[in-house]
């Protein structure tokens, strides 16, 4: 595929997340102004915060729950991810076995139950989010990756997973790509969802359950205030935000995109759930543990019937190849292909900014890889291109903690696999706030912290060295160099 052809395919791609660029997007709820009180304040309107608010009200309908978000519910990672809702709570079974060997069986059981409970909640509240229990297809695109798939299948069967290895012809019968050498189907531990519709549906469920939701309300500081915790806020009128967004460009609707007039507010709450994930933490202690990584995504125009026939993909599984720098992709309800991943881009000083969501070099690379994967789709064009920030940590899966004498609980570090795990985390955080000694709070997953990242400039140097070493390993048949082997021994890593 020539550079000119790739350029033409990208020429009309809107620089906004496809999921959020639709008429189904609900109107924003008003910002908070003045002084408010609550039994429970939830900071962050992504999946983590929405699940925490909803589960808190379901457990105690009389509890006064207030949720605030700096943008609108689902505008960040929850509305711009690939829509892979996985049962794993540990960023994959292998990572869980390595880090939590004594309880991985229980974590796998809890993860499967969590996915079942998500399906039940979606049905109970009539959340129209295209929830499909399709499973996932992992594919090998280099000979060395076949051994890795075989090892993964053996490990998965040991823990009762329904997996099946596929040879070259079998995997191409599922999805037709000349790059595929083999594959592994995990039949029922991954569901595909429309991520924004899931967030919007959870918001509706929260409101109907009695949660007070204020959007365009940024929390600027936290402190103890007697028996309560105080959160200072700035509320932004959506009309003011829209005018600021027009000045900042097409990526601005994130909600943190551009300066706009703010209206101060104060919330006093008995307990707080902090669910801001990759964004600059309100707790200083979290700064060493979370690194924001930018991931970028392309969405095609809808495929026509001939194009659909050319690739097959009738079972609609989520797909991922198995390199260190991997791609993930899926087919949407209206017949588009989402294609993302590969780069995991870190910006010095944990920088987060709307303009970082657009990275032309990465979009060009992704488009080239897409056409290599599906040369039979050479005439397809892309309708959307976007990026988003992921919260990663050195153990690749969420960690938990409390502050202010147990009156605030937090979770972070999902590393791109939070669509499902956030609901589990919400249950953990509510248990932590209740102060109970529960089966969830006793888990090593909950009690232990990941190793911290070093301070700058060592942080950026280490991350960029790791990225180069991962690319080198992919080019050298999977052979990991001394740097990666050292990180493996130390239990450190970097991923998206």
C-alpha positions in Angstrom: 0.0 0.0 0.0 1.6 3.3 -1.1 1.9 6.3 1.1 -0.4 8.2 -1.3 -3.1 5.5 -1.0 -2.9 5.5 2.8 -3.2 9.3 2.7 -6.3 9.1 0.6 -7.9 6.5 3.0 -7.3 8.8 5.9 -8.1 12.1 4.2 -11.7 12.4 5.4 -11.4 10.7 8.8 -13.0 12.9 11.4 -10.6 13.6 14.3 -13.1 12.5 17.0 -14.1 9.2 18.6 -16.6 7.4 16.4 -18.6 6.1 19.5 -19.1 9.7 20.7 -19.9 11.2 17.3 -23.5 10.0 17.0 -27.0 11.4 17.5 -27.6 9.0 20.4 -25.2 11.1 22.5 -27.4 12.4 25.4 -27.5 16.0 26.4 -25.2 17.0 29.2 -26.5 17.3 32.7 -26.0 20.6 34.5 -22.8 21.5 36.4 -22.8 21.7 40.1 -22.9 25.2 41.7 -22.9 26.3 45.3 -22.7 24.0 48.3 -23.8 20.4 48.3 -23.6 17.5 50.8 -23.7 13.7 50.1 -23.3 10.4 51.9 -21.1 9.3 49.0 -19.3 11.4 46.4 -18.1 9.7 43.3 -15.4 11.6 41.3 -15.3 10.5 37.7 -18.1 9.5 35.4 -16.4 6.8 33.5 -17.2 3.1 34.0 -15.5 2.9 37.4 -17.5 5.8 38.8 -20.8 4.9 37.2 -20.6 1.3 38.5 -19.7 2.5 42.0 -22.6 5.0 42.1 -25.1 2.4 40.7 -23.9 -0.4 43.0 -24.0 1.9 46.0 -27.6 2.8 45.4 -28.6 -0.8 44.7 -27.1 -1.8 48.0 -28.8 1.0 49.9 -31.5 3.0 48.0 -31.6 5.5 50.9 -27.9 6.4 50.5 -27.4 9.9 49.1 -25.0 9.5 46.2 -23.6 12.3 44.1 -21.4 11.8 41.0 -19.4 14.6 39.2 -17.3 14.5 36.1 -15.1 17.2 34.5 -16.6 16.5 31.1 -19.6 14.3 30.4 -20.1 10.7 31.5 -18.1 8.4 29.2 -16.2 11.1 27.3 -12.7 9.8 28.2 -11.5 6.2 28.1 -15.0 4.7 28.7 -16.3 6.3 25.4 -13.3 5.7 23.1 -12.0 2.2 23.8 -12.4 -0.9 21.6 -15.4 -2.3 23.4 -13.6 -5.5 24.6 -15.4 -6.5 27.9 -13.2 -9.3 29.3 -13.7 -11.6 32.3 -10.0 -11.2 33.3 -9.3 -9.0 36.3 -5.5 -9.4 35.9 -4.9 -8.3 32.3 -4.9 -11.8 31.1 -4.4 -15.2 32.8 -0.6 -15.4 32.3 -0.1 -12.1 34.1 -2.4 -13.2 36.9 -0.6 -16.5 37.4 2.8 -14.6 37.5 1.6 -12.0 40.0 -1.0 -13.7 42.1 -0.3 -17.5 41.9 -2.0 -18.4 45.2 -5.3 -16.8 44.3 -5.5 -16.8 40.5 -8.1 -19.6 40.6 -10.4 -17.4 42.7 -9.7 -14.3 40.6 -10.7 -16.2 37.5 -13.9 -17.3 39.1 -14.6 -13.8 40.3 -13.9 -12.4 36.9 -16.2 -14.8 35.2 -19.0 -14.0 37.7 -18.3 -10.3 37.1 -18.8 -10.7 33.4 -22.1 -12.6 34.0 -23.2 -9.9 36.3 -22.5 -7.2 33.7 -24.6 -9.1 31.2 -27.4 -9.4 33.8 -27.3 -5.6 34.6 -27.3 -4.7 31.0 -30.5 -6.8 30.6 -32.1 -5.6 33.8 -31.8 -1.9 32.9 -32.4 -2.3 29.2 -29.0 -0.8 28.3 -28.8 -0.9 24.5 -25.1 -1.3 24.1 -24.8 -4.1 21.6 -23.6 -6.5 24.2 -22.5 -9.7 22.4 -20.8 -12.7 24.1 -18.7 -13.4 21.0 -15.5 -14.5 22.6 -12.0 -13.4 21.4 -9.7 -14.7 18.7 -6.0 -14.3 19.3 -3.9 -14.7 16.1 -0.3 -15.4 15.3 1.2 -13.4 12.5 4.8 -14.5 13.0 6.0 -18.1 13.3 7.4 -17.6 16.8 3.9 -16.6 18.1 2.5 -20.1 17.4 4.5 -21.5 20.4 3.1 -18.7 22.6 -0.5 -19.5 21.5 0.1 -23.2 22.3 1.4 -22.3 25.8 -1.5 -19.9 26.4 -4.0 -22.6 25.4 -2.4 -25.1 27.8 -2.5 -22.6 30.7 -6.1 -21.6 29.9 -7.3 -25.2 29.9 -5.7 -25.7 33.3 -8.1 -23.1 34.6 -11.1 -24.4 32.9 -11.3 -22.0 30.0 -13.0 -23.2 26.8 -10.3 -22.5 24.2 -9.4 -24.1 20.9 -6.2 -23.8 18.8 -6.7 -23.2 15.1 -4.2 -23.9 12.3 -3.7 -21.6 9.4 -6.6 -22.7 7.3 -9.0 -22.9 10.3 -8.2 -19.4 11.5 -8.5 -17.9 8.0 -11.9 -19.6 7.7 -12.9 -17.5 10.8 -11.4 -14.3 9.6 -9.7 -14.2 6.2 -6.3 -12.5 6.4 -3.2 -13.7 4.6 -1.1 -12.7 7.6 -2.6 -15.3 9.9 -0.6 -18.4 10.7 -2.7 -19.8 13.5 -5.0 -18.7 16.2 -6.7 -19.5 19.5 -10.4 -18.9 20.3 -11.5 -18.2 23.8 -15.1 -19.0 23.5 -17.0 -17.1 26.2 -14.8 -15.0 28.4 -15.0 -11.8 26.3 -18.0 -9.8 25.2 -18.1 -7.0 22.7 -20.0 -3.8 23.6 -20.6 -0.4 22.2 -18.5 1.4 24.8 -20.2 4.8 24.7 -23.7 3.3 24.8 -22.7 1.3 27.8 -21.5 4.4 29.6 -24.7 6.4 28.6 -26.8 3.5 29.7 -25.1 3.3 33.1 -25.6 7.0 33.5 -29.3 6.6 32.8 -29.5 3.7 35.3 -27.8 5.9 37.9 -30.1 8.8 37.4 -33.2 6.5 37.5 -31.9 4.9 40.7 -31.7 8.4 42.4 -28.0 9.2 41.9 -27.5 13.0 41.5 -25.2 13.5 38.5 -23.5 16.8 37.6 -21.4 16.9 34.5 -18.9 19.6 33.5 -17.9 19.8 37.1 -14.2 19.5 37.8 -12.9 18.7 41.3 -9.9 21.0 42.0 -8.9 19.8 45.5 -9.7 17.5 48.4 -9.2 17.9 52.1 -10.6 16.8 55.4 -13.3 19.0 56.9 -14.2 17.7 60.3 -16.1 14.5 60.1 -16.6 15.0 56.4 -14.3 15.3 53.3 -14.5 18.5 51.3 -14.2 18.6 47.5 -13.8 22.0 45.9 -15.2 22.2 42.4 -15.4 24.4 39.3 -18.6 24.0 37.2 -18.5 25.0 33.5 -21.7 25.9 31.7 -21.9 23.7 28.5 -22.5 26.8 26.3 -19.2 28.3 27.7 -17.5 25.0 27.1 -18.8 24.8 23.6 -17.4 28.2 22.8 -14.0 27.2 24.2 -14.1 24.0 22.3 -14.6 25.8 19.0 -11.5 27.8 19.7 -9.5 24.7 20.7 -10.3 22.5 17.7 -12.1 19.2 17.0 -10.5 17.3 19.9 -11.8 19.7 22.5 -15.1 18.1 23.5 -13.1 16.0 26.0 -14.3 18.4 28.8 -10.8 19.2 29.9 -10.0 20.6 26.6 -10.0 24.3 26.8 -10.2 27.0 29.5 -13.7 28.2 30.1 -15.3 30.3 32.9 -15.8 28.3 36.1 -18.4 28.5 38.8 -17.0 27.4 42.2 -18.8 24.8 44.3 -18.2 22.8 47.4 -19.2 19.3 48.2 -19.0 17.8 51.7 -19.3 14.1 51.8 -18.9 11.3 54.4 -17.2 9.0 51.9 -15.6 9.4 48.5 -14.8 7.1 45.5 -12.0 8.5 43.4 -12.3 7.1 39.8 -10.2 9.5 37.7 -7.8 6.8 36.5 -5.2 8.2 34.0 -5.8 11.9 34.7 -3.6 13.9 37.1 -4.5 12.4 40.5 -6.1 14.4 43.3 -4.0 12.3 45.7 -0.2 12.9 45.6 0.5 9.4 46.6 -0.9 8.1 43.3 1.5 10.0 41.1 4.3 7.4 41.3 2.0 4.5 40.5 0.1 5.6 37.4 1.4 6.5 34.0 -0.9 7.9 31.3 -0.3 6.2 27.9 -1.9 7.3 24.7 -3.5 4.7 22.5 -4.8 5.5 19.0 -7.6 4.0 16.9 -9.0 4.0 13.4 -12.6 3.3 12.3 -13.5 2.4 8.8 -16.6 3.3 6.8 -19.3 0.6 6.8 -18.2 -2.3 4.6 -20.4 -3.3 1.6 -21.6 -6.9 1.2 -18.7 -7.8 -1.1 -16.1 -6.5 1.3 -17.8 -8.4 4.2 -17.7 -11.6 2.1 -14.0 -11.1 1.4 -13.1 -11.2 5.1 -15.7 -13.5 6.5 -15.7 -12.7 10.2 -19.3 -14.0 10.6 -18.9 -14.9 14.3 -17.9 -11.3 15.1 -15.2 -12.1 17.7 -12.9 -9.5 19.0 -9.4 -10.0 17.6 -5.9 -9.3 18.7 -2.5 -10.4 17.4 0.1 -11.6 19.8 3.1 -9.4 19.3 4.6 -7.2 22.0 3.3 -4.2 20.1 -0.1 -5.7 19.3 -3.2 -4.6 17.4 -6.7 -5.1 18.6 -9.7 -4.9 16.3 -13.4 -5.7 16.1 -16.4 -5.4 13.8 -19.2 -3.1 14.8 -23.0 -3.6 14.6 -23.2 -1.5 11.5 -20.3 -3.3 9.7 -17.3 -1.1 10.4 -13.9 -2.3 11.5 -12.2 -0.7 14.5 -8.5 -1.1 14.3 -6.2 0.2 17.1 -3.2 -0.4 19.3 0.4 -1.0 18.3 1.9 2.3 19.7 1.8 3.0 23.4 2.9 6.6 23.5 4.1 8.2 26.7 4.7 12.0 27.0 7.3 13.3 29.3 6.1 14.3 32.8 2.8 12.3 32.6 1.5 14.9 30.2 -2.2 14.8 29.3 -3.6 17.2 26.7 -6.3 17.1 24.1 -3.9 17.8 21.2 -2.0 14.6 22.1 -5.1 12.6 20.9 -4.2 13.3 17.3 -0.9 11.7 16.1 -0.7 11.6 12.3 2.4 9.3 12.2 0.6 6.7 14.3 -2.6 6.9 12.2 -0.5 6.4 9.1 1.2 3.4 10.6 -2.1 1.9 11.7 -3.6 2.4 8.3 -0.6 0.6 6.7 -0.9 -2.3 9.1 -4.7 -2.5 8.4 -4.1 -2.8 4.7 -1.4 -5.4 5.3 -3.8 -7.4 7.4 -6.7 -7.0 4.9 -5.3 -6.4 1.4 -8.7 -7.3 0.0 -10.1 -4.1 1.6 -7.7 -1.8 -0.4 -10.5 0.5 -1.3 -11.9 1.0 2.2 -11.6 4.5 3.7 -11.5 5.5 7.3 -14.3 7.6 8.8 -12.8 8.4 12.2 -9.4 8.7 13.8 -8.9 9.3 17.5 -6.7 8.7 20.5 -7.3 8.4 24.2 -5.3 8.1 27.4 -5.0 4.8 29.3 -3.9 4.4 33.0 -1.1 1.9 33.2 0.9 0.6 36.1 3.8 -1.8 36.5 1.7 -4.8 37.1 -0.7 -4.1 34.2 -3.9 -4.6 36.3 -5.8 -2.4 38.8 -4.6 -1.6 42.2 -6.6 -0.3 45.2 -6.2 1.9 48.3 -7.7 4.3 50.8 -6.9 7.7 52.1 -8.2 10.1 54.7 -8.5 7.4 57.4 -10.4 5.1 55.1 -13.0 7.7 54.1 -11.8 7.8 50.5 -11.1 4.7 48.3 -9.5 4.6 44.8 -8.7 2.2 42.0 -6.4 2.8 39.0 -4.0 1.1 36.7 -6.4 -0.9 34.4 -4.0 -0.8 31.5 -6.6 -0.9 28.8 -8.7 -3.8 30.2 -11.1 -1.8 32.3 -14.4 -2.2 30.5 -15.2 -5.3 32.6 -12.8 -4.9 35.6 -14.3 -1.5 36.6 -17.5 -3.1 37.9 -15.5 -5.5 40.0 -13.4 -2.6 41.3 -16.6 -0.7 42.2 -17.5 -3.6 44.5 -14.1 -3.6 46.1 -14.1 0.2 46.7 -17.5 0.1 48.4 -16.3 -2.7 50.6 -13.2 -0.7 51.5 -15.3 2.3 52.4 -17.6 0.2 54.6 -14.5 -0.9 56.5 -15.4 -4.5 56.3 -13.1 -7.5 56.2 -14.7 -9.1 53.2 -13.5 -11.8 50.7 -12.7 -9.1 48.2 -10.7 -6.8 50.6 -8.7 -9.8 51.7 -7.4 -10.6 48.2 -3.7 -10.0 47.5 -4.9 -8.2 44.3 -6.6 -5.6 46.6 -4.1 -5.5 49.5 -0.8 -5.2 47.5 0.4 -2.3 45.4 2.4 -2.4 42.2 6.0 -1.2 42.2 6.2 2.5 41.5 7.6 4.1 38.4 10.8 6.1 38.9 10.7 9.9 38.8 11.5 11.9 35.7 13.7 11.9 33.7 14.4 8.3 34.6 10.7 7.5 34.0 10.7 8.7 30.4 14.1 7.2 29.6 13.0 3.8 31.0 9.6 3.8 29.2 11.1 4.8 25.8 13.9 2.2 26.2 11.2 -0.4 27.0 9.2 0.6 23.9 12.3 0.2 21.6 13.1 -3.1 23.2 9.6 -4.4 22.6 9.7 -3.4 19.0 13.2 -5.0 18.6 11.8 -8.3 20.2 9.0 -8.3 17.6 11.5 -7.9 14.8 13.8 -10.7 16.2 11.4 -13.6 16.5 10.3 -12.6 20.0 13.7 -12.7 21.6 13.8 -10.4 24.6 16.9 -8.4 25.1 18.7 -7.8 28.4 16.6 -4.8 29.3 13.3 -6.7 29.0 14.7 -9.7 30.8 15.7 -7.5 33.6 12.3 -6.0 33.8 10.8 -9.4 33.8 12.9 -10.5 36.8 12.0 -7.3 38.7 8.3 -7.7 38.0 8.2 -4.3 36.2 6.7 -3.5 32.8 5.0 -1.0 30.5 2.0 -1.8 28.4 -1.3 -0.4 27.0 
